[in-house]
């Protein structure tokens, strides 16, 4: 199914936001995205873009709320699960992050990205030895995953 075209105001705001983001003006990009959200508050792609930017700006609680909204609109969107778990992890809510990932992995055990995020959550929660199991699973599923290989190596240094 093809998504309907965005209203011109939204398209213009998105183009402006993307340009500002590429130029490194993250605050102005955020303002442009917020203008677009004012017109189409239930656009999951728009919310995901803002969530990603919020994470880059270390606005992790905002990112978590946005990723949660994306998950409600598109329950099978694994990018939202991963983003939400990373945001929860960054604010120290490790148990909540693990719970979100556990639920998603029950439905999607073949997703190496989720196993990797679970491993990183456990590393940050000082459970490095346990995290290795999850990095190993991510690598088993995708032998060329640079993130999982890198994170597994870092966990061994811990």
C-alpha positions as CSV (number, residue, x, y, z in Angstrom):
1,X,0.0,0.0,0.0
2,X,1.4,3.4,-1.0
3,X,1.1,6.2,1.5
4,X,-1.0,9.1,0.4
5,X,0.9,12.3,-0.6
6,X,1.6,14.7,2.2
7,X,-0.1,18.1,2.2
8,X,2.1,20.8,0.7
9,X,2.6,22.5,4.1
10,X,3.9,19.2,5.5
11,X,6.0,18.4,2.5
12,X,7.6,21.9,2.7
13,X,8.2,21.5,6.5
14,X,9.8,18.1,6.0
15,X,12.1,19.3,3.2
16,X,13.1,22.3,5.4
17,X,13.7,20.0,8.4
18,X,15.8,17.6,6.4
19,X,17.9,20.4,5.0
20,X,18.5,22.0,8.4
21,X,19.3,18.6,9.9
22,X,21.9,17.9,7.2
23,X,23.4,21.3,7.8
24,X,23.7,20.5,11.5
25,X,21.1,23.0,12.7
26,X,19.3,20.5,14.8
27,X,17.2,23.0,16.9
28,X,15.8,24.6,13.7
29,X,15.2,21.2,12.2
30,X,13.2,20.2,15.3
31,X,11.1,23.4,15.0
32,X,10.4,22.6,11.3
33,X,9.4,19.0,12.2
34,X,7.1,20.3,15.0
35,X,5.4,22.5,12.5
36,X,4.7,19.5,10.3
37,X,3.4,17.5,13.3
38,X,0.9,20.4,14.0
39,X,-0.7,19.6,10.7
40,X,-0.4,15.7,10.7
41,X,0.1,14.6,14.3
42,X,-0.5,10.9,13.4
43,X,2.0,10.5,10.6
44,X,4.2,7.6,11.8
45,X,7.0,8.4,9.4
46,X,7.1,12.0,10.6
47,X,7.0,11.0,14.2
48,X,9.9,8.5,13.6
49,X,11.9,11.3,12.0
50,X,11.4,13.5,15.0
51,X,12.1,10.7,17.4
52,X,15.4,10.0,15.6
53,X,16.3,13.7,15.8
54,X,15.3,13.9,19.5
55,X,17.7,11.0,20.2
56,X,20.5,12.7,18.4
57,X,19.8,15.8,20.5
58,X,19.9,13.6,23.7
59,X,16.3,14.4,24.3
60,X,15.7,10.7,25.2
61,X,12.5,11.0,27.1
62,X,10.9,12.9,24.2
63,X,12.3,10.3,21.8
64,X,10.8,7.5,23.9
65,X,7.4,9.1,23.8
66,X,7.6,9.6,20.1
67,X,8.7,6.0,19.4
68,X,5.9,4.8,21.6
69,X,3.4,6.8,19.5
70,X,4.9,5.3,16.3
71,X,4.5,1.8,17.9
72,X,0.8,2.5,18.6
73,X,0.3,3.6,15.0
74,X,2.4,0.8,13.5
75,X,2.7,-2.1,16.0
76,X,4.9,-4.2,13.7
77,X,7.4,-1.4,13.0
78,X,10.6,-2.8,14.6
79,X,12.5,0.5,14.1
80,X,10.1,2.0,16.7
81,X,10.7,-0.9,19.1
82,X,14.4,-0.5,18.8
83,X,14.3,3.3,19.1
84,X,12.1,3.1,22.1
85,X,14.3,0.6,23.9
86,X,17.4,2.7,23.1
87,X,15.7,5.8,24.5
88,X,14.6,4.0,27.7
89,X,18.2,2.7,28.1
90,X,19.6,6.2,27.8
91,X,17.5,7.4,30.6
92,X,18.5,4.5,32.8
93,X,15.2,2.5,32.5
94,X,17.0,-0.7,31.8
95,X,14.2,-3.0,33.0
96,X,11.6,-1.2,30.8
97,X,14.0,-1.4,27.8
98,X,14.5,-5.1,28.4
99,X,10.8,-5.7,28.7
100,X,10.1,-3.8,25.4
101,X,12.7,-5.9,23.6
102,X,11.6,-9.2,25.2
103,X,8.1,-8.6,23.9
104,X,9.3,-7.8,20.4
105,X,11.8,-10.7,20.3
106,X,9.0,-13.1,21.2
107,X,7.3,-12.1,17.9
108,X,10.5,-11.4,15.9
109,X,13.3,-13.7,17.1
110,X,15.0,-13.4,13.7
111,X,15.8,-9.7,14.2
112,X,19.5,-9.2,14.9
113,X,19.1,-5.5,15.6
114,X,16.8,-6.2,18.5
115,X,19.3,-8.8,20.0
116,X,22.1,-6.2,19.6
117,X,20.0,-3.5,21.4
118,X,19.3,-6.0,24.2
119,X,23.0,-6.7,24.5
120,X,23.8,-3.0,24.7
121,X,21.1,-2.4,27.3
122,X,22.6,-5.1,29.5
123,X,26.1,-3.7,29.0
124,X,25.0,-0.3,30.2
125,X,23.2,-2.1,33.1
126,X,26.6,-3.7,34.1
127,X,25.5,-7.2,33.0
128,X,28.3,-7.5,30.4
129,X,28.7,-11.3,30.6
130,X,25.0,-11.9,30.0
131,X,25.1,-9.3,27.1
132,X,27.6,-11.5,25.2
133,X,24.9,-14.1,24.7
134,X,22.7,-11.6,23.0
135,X,25.5,-10.2,20.8
136,X,26.3,-13.7,19.8
137,X,22.7,-14.3,18.8
138,X,22.7,-11.0,16.7
139,X,25.9,-12.2,15.0
140,X,24.5,-15.7,14.4
141,X,21.6,-14.1,12.6
142,X,23.7,-11.6,10.7
143,X,27.4,-12.6,10.6
144,X,28.3,-9.2,9.0
145,X,26.5,-6.9,11.5
146,X,29.1,-4.2,12.2
147,X,27.2,-3.0,15.3
148,X,26.9,-6.4,16.9
149,X,30.5,-7.3,16.1
150,X,31.8,-4.0,17.5
151,X,29.6,-4.2,20.6
152,X,30.6,-7.8,21.3
153,X,34.3,-6.7,21.0
154,X,33.7,-3.8,23.4
155,X,31.9,-6.1,25.9
156,X,34.9,-8.4,25.9
157,X,37.0,-5.4,27.0
158,X,34.7,-4.8,29.9
